[in-house]
Amino acid sequence: MHGEQADWSVTDHLLAAVVDQLAVANWMFATVNRDEDTDPAPYPEPLPRPGREDQPAGAEAVRVGGGEAPGASPADIVAFLSTP
């Protein structure tokens, strides 16, 4: 029913969010501490998610982990990940 989105559990989505946040934090650290004469580092691309239409061409969703999260709906995942 949910296609490739069903391949990812809540844990997989949360781990992908952690990876994205860590990449941004590392980018910020490198940007702030770079020499003034060097070129800025490119902003990190987010980890591809299953079922996303706005992914860069050729990007495929990767399997982050395993397991199932019983009782978690896609709406629960979106609500949890969009909380600041």
Sequence and secondary structure as in RCSB ss.txt:
>XXXX:A:sequence
MHGEQADWSVTDHLLAAVVDQLAVANWMFATVNRDEDTDPAPYPEPLPRPGREDQPAGAEAVRVGGGEAPGASPA
DIVAFLSTP
>XXXX:A:secstr
  GGGGG  HHHHHHHHHHHHHHHHHHHHHHHTS TTS           TT TTS TT           TT  HH
HHHHHHT  
